[in-house]
Amino acid sequence: MTEREVVFVVFDGFQSLDLVGPYEVFANAGGYRCSVLARRAGMVNSHSALPVSAGVGIADVAPDTVDTLVVVGGAGVDAACADRELVAWVAATAASARRVASVCSGVFLLGAAGLLEGRRVTTHWRRAAQLEREYPGALVDVDPIFVRDGRLWTSAGVSAGMDLALALVEDDAGREVALEVARELVLFLRRPGGQSQFGVPLWGTRQVGDPLRGVVDAVSADPGARHSVADLARCAGMSERHFQRRFTAEMGVGPAGYVERVRVEAAGRALAESADPVEAIARRCGFGTGETLRRTFHRHLGVTPSDYRERFRSTGPAASRRPEDSVNLAGSVVSAESSVSMKETL
């Protein structure tokens, strides 16, 4: 592969892992020449006060020389968006770069450069509402860990930047190279882009004593049990209408949607940690049938249960491969141009 120029944009108060994680992925892949760019060359302090040396400034890099532009995020991104010269450089570089990417809240700098209008993007879940307010023309999807819309790639918070970088490497060099990098960096849980950035704990952080706390705990304790709206409303001590309205307002998803998410995560853990048949896992996790589990998995994650098991399965003896789990791992990527759901798989 011809060596490609990858430029990471940093600023005071950037998130160090947004830079270091993806940088290491590209460096281990080979075939890339990586550089760190700031407003001016020199030391830049991350949000955690870890200093990083930016080897080049915006005056040192011609916009048309960059193959892949990666803008990192962090608490300092709002101030960076007010830096007219930095924003202008990002806009000019994005116009000619083959690919433009952001990690976490770095998407705000892309927005300041005028790159988000009509584009499907993601960011850290805590920043999604702000992104929607400030860039109403962007199609913000808070759920996936990364999204590709044409040559624009955006990712969710922090560690999702490594998943994004692996997908970019695979886009350039193929699946085997990306897998080798994942092995080298001990990233054995390689997540498809369509996987939700919301784990069950993030959805379930209610204050002690909140009447919804018991509901969340009950669903998490036994995902496969009967969890109708009526059952959950009784658990919360509310009428069904009031419960459904309050649950949706506070959790950001309706009761049925929340139960389904918990069941998907429970099934995912069972697939990764055991060799049980898909049908048995489906019954245990509340899906009833393997076909229902398959349809639900594909809707949420863009992969089949068998594909998920292959990607995430433990290397221990309890998860030894079963004949029915054999799959073809030639993952497909469906872009925003061809599918509204646009689930990314590595």
ABEGO torsion letter per residue (X at the ends): XBBBBBBBBBBBGBBAAAAAAAAAAAAAAEGBBBBBBBABBEBBBBAAGBBBBBABBAAABBAAABABBBBBBEAAAAAAAABAAAAAAAAAAAAABABBBBBEAAAAAAAAAGAABGBBBBBBAAAAAAAAAABAABBBBAABABBBBEABBBBBBGAAAAAAAAAAAAAAAEAAAAAAAAAAAGBABBBBAABBABBAAAAABBBBGBAAAAAAAAAAABAABBBBAAAAAAAAGBBAAAAAAAAAAAAGBBAAAAAAAAAAAAAAAAAAABABBAAAAAAAAGAGBAAAAAAAAAAAAGBBAAAAAAAABBABAAABBBAAABBBABBBBBBAAABAAGBBBX
